Amino acid sequence: MTIWNLGSINIDHVYAVPHIPAPGETLTSTALSSGLGGKGANMSVAIARAAGHAAHIGAVGSDAVWAVERLMEYGVDTRHIQTVPHPTGHAIIAVAADGENSIVLLAGANRKIALGAVEQALDGAGPGDMFLCQNETNLQIEAMRMAKAKGMTLAYAAAPFDVEMVETLAPDLDILFVNEIEAEQLVAATNRDIHDQGIAHVLVTRGAKETHLYSAGNVTPQSFQPLKVNAVDTTGAGDTFTGYVLAGLDRGLPLEQAIGQAMIAGALMVTRHGAADVIPDLADVQTMMQSG
């Protein structure tokens, strides 16, 4: 199978700070690093690192050809990434001493993906494949409808959170990924419990706490316990989790087993500084499983 990912590609500028800045506060950063990021790119790399087949649909400016080359080096199919006359998306990320982060995004090229490029990419897709999108690009609705018409499994990571987009896509979704805050916002906006959103599977990540899986018709979620680790940077942990879950399903694992591997991958991720460039591979996860 192939996991077709309509996703963002960003240049991440990461600043180490003593704490997340408060409104009006000026902080001195102790370090700066730059690298490949964006929720879409992170998820594609995670899928590839987890031995899944990731085909990325996206766009960059002429200033980030290196980002496409790096995705290809990590095993991602990059044939459907356009170069457009707009700046590449980028993120300004503040990472505090306790590992928490604050992110400011510029969408740039991520919002300039051509409909024809999506149509051309998905022309080669079909039943048995998966389609994934987030909220950092354009064309989610159009692409989701194309994927549904082809009988693909539909997955959606609802970040940055947009309740109208969730409600629009929900009737067609097979898997929804949200974090704890996003789940609370969805319940408040729809006035329906998280298990009552009309989606086959809703995965709610909760940081260092257990992850909950809500399956249609089941009021009580399944809980998956996290590993206890010393977090240094939470950037990309949720994206890593999402990519690993879908790659596990792509490899034929039961959903619960795929989630178990994803929990370990996410835990390993927060022990590393960075985003796409430091996502753990399947061998790392399997070694941790064997040692635990």
N, C-alpha and C positions, 0 to 999 in steps of 0.2 A: 504494500500500500504506500501511498504518498500522503503526507500532511502538507496541504497547500496553505501557506500562511500569508495573508494580506497584512503586512506589518510595517511598523516604523523602523527606520534606521537613523540613529543619532550619533553625533560625536559628543561624548560625555566629558565634561570638565568637572573634576571632582576635587573639592576643597575640604581639607581636614580642619575641623573647628572644635573648640572645647565643648560647645553645646549648640543646639539649634537656635538660630537667631530669633529674638523676640521682635515684634513690630518696632521699627525705629532704631533698633540696636545695630551698632557697627562692631564687627568682630575681626580679629586678625587671624588669618588662616596660617596653619603651621606647615601645610604641604599642598601641592597641586599635582594632579596627574590627569592625563587625557587618554581616551580610548574609545573602543566601539561600544555602543549601547543602543538604547531604544527598546521599548517593550517587545516590539516585533522581532528585532534582531536577536535579543536575548533568548526569546522563545525558540527561534529557529536554531540557534546554536545549541540550546539545551536539547532539542529534539535530536539533532545530529549527534551530540555527545552521548545521548542515551540510546544510540544505535537505531534511531528512526530515520526515515527518509523525509527531509524537509525541503520543500520547494518554496522559496521566498518570492512574494510579489510586492514590489515597493519601488521607491524612487530616491535618488540622491542627486545632489548638485555636482558640478564638475570638480568641486573641491574635495570630494570624498571617494574617488575611485579606489583608494586604498581600503576603504571600508568594505566594498564589494569583494575585493581580492581577499580580504581577511575572512569574510564569511565563507568564501569558496575554500580557503585553506582549512576551515573548521568542518568541512563536509556538507555545506549547505548548497543546494542547487540555486544558482544565482542568475540563470538565464532570463528570468522575468523581472529583473530589476532595471528600471529605466534610469538614464541620466537626463535631467531636465534643467532648464535655465532658471533655476531658483536655488537659494542656499540650502545646503543639507540641514536637516533638523539637528538641533543640539540641545543639550541639557546642562544646566548649572546645578550641581549637586553638592550640598553641604552634608558632610558626614561627621556626626558628633563622636565624642570619645566613647560613649556607650553603644555605638553602632547604629543608632537611629539616624534617619536622613530626612532632608527636605529638598525638593526638586522643583526647579523652574524650567519649563519647556518652551522651545521655539519650534513650531511644527515644520516650517519651511517646505522642503520638497515632499515631505510625507503627506501633505494635503494636495499635492499636484499630480497624483497618479491618474493616468488616463484610463477611461473606461475600456477602450479598445485593448489596452495592455492586459487588463483583468480577463476580458473575454478570450484573448489569445492564450493566456496561461491556462485557464480552466477548460479550454477546448480539449486538452489531453487528460482531463480528470473524469472520474466515473464512480459508480457504486464500489464500495470498499475503500475509497479514499476518504480523507477527512479534510474539512475546511476550518480554518481558525482565523479569527480577527480580534482586534482590540479597538480602542477609541483614539488612537494617535494618527489615524490616516483618514482619508475620505473613502467613499464608495463601499462602506460596510454593508448597507442595505442591499444595494445592487448586486454585490458579489455574493452575499448570502443567498439571495434568490436564485442566482445562477447555480450555486452549489446544491441547493435544495432540488432544483429541477434535474440535476444529474444523480440524485440519490445518495449524496455524500453524507457522512456523519458531520454534524455542525457543532462547533465549539466556539465559545465566546468568552474572552477575558474582559470583564466590564470595567476597564480602567484606561484613562481617567474616567471616573464614574459619571454616567449620563443616564438618568432614569428613563427619559423618553426613548433613548436608543434601546435600552433593555426591554422596555415594553413593546417596542416595535419588533425586535428580533425574537423575543421569548417564544411565540407560538411555533417557531420552526426549530428551536434549539434542542439539541440532545444533551449538551453539557454546558453549564454556566460556572465560571470561576469568579468569585468575589472574595474580598477580604471582610473582616468582621465589621468595619465601619460601613463599607459599601452595602453589606447585607442589611444593616440597620436602616440605612437610607432607603433601600428598596422596599423594605417592609413598611416604613413610614409613608412612602409616596404612594404605594399601591393599596395600603390597608389590608394586605394579605400576608399571612405567615410565609416564611421562606420556603417551606415545603409545599406551599399552595400557589406557586407561581406558574404552574402548567408546564414545567420543564422536567424531563426525565431524571436528570441528575444535577444537583447544585452542590458545588464544593465551596465551603467557606473556610478560608485560611485565617488563623487567629494568632499570627506571630509566634511567640514562644509557647503558646498554649496549644491544645489539641486542635486538629483540623476536623471539621464536621462534614459528613456526606449526607445530604438529604436526597432520597430517592422518591419519585412520585408515589403518593399514597401512603408514605411512611412519615408519621408525625415525629417519631423519635429518630434522631440522626445516628449514623455510625460514627464513632470517634476514633481518631488515629493519633497516637501519642507522639510528640516530638522527641528527638534526641536532646539531651542536655549538653550544650556546647557553650563556649565563650564567644559571643558574637562581637565582631569588630566592625562589620559593615553589612547592613541589611539590603543594600542596593541589589536588585535583580533576583532576590530570593524567591519572591512569588512567581516571577517569570520562569525561573528554573523549575519550580514545582509544576507549573502548567505544562511546560515542554516535556518533562519526564512522565507526567501522567499520560499524555497523548502518545508519546513514543512507546510507553509500555503497552498501551492498547494496540498500537500499530504492530507491535511484536507478538500480539496474541495473548497478553497477560489478562487475567481477570481484573476488573476495575480496582478491587480492594488491594491486589498485589501491586498494581501499577502505582496506586497512592502510597503504599508502603515504601517503594523505591523512591518516589518523589519526595517523601518526607525526609529521607536520608540525604538526598541531593540538596534539598533546601537547607538542611542543617549544615552540611559541609560548605555551602555557598556563603553563609554568614560568617564563617571563620576566615574569609578571604577578602582582601580589599580589591574592589573593581566590579565590573559587570560582565559583559559577554566574554571577555578575554580570560576570565578565571572560573567559568562554569565547570563543575566537576564532570568527568566522563564516567561511563558506566563501570569501568574497572575500579575507579575510586569508590563508587557506591557499593559494589559487590564486595570489595575488601572490607569496608566498614560493616557490612551486613555479617560477614564471616567472623569479624573480630568481636561483634556485639552479641 
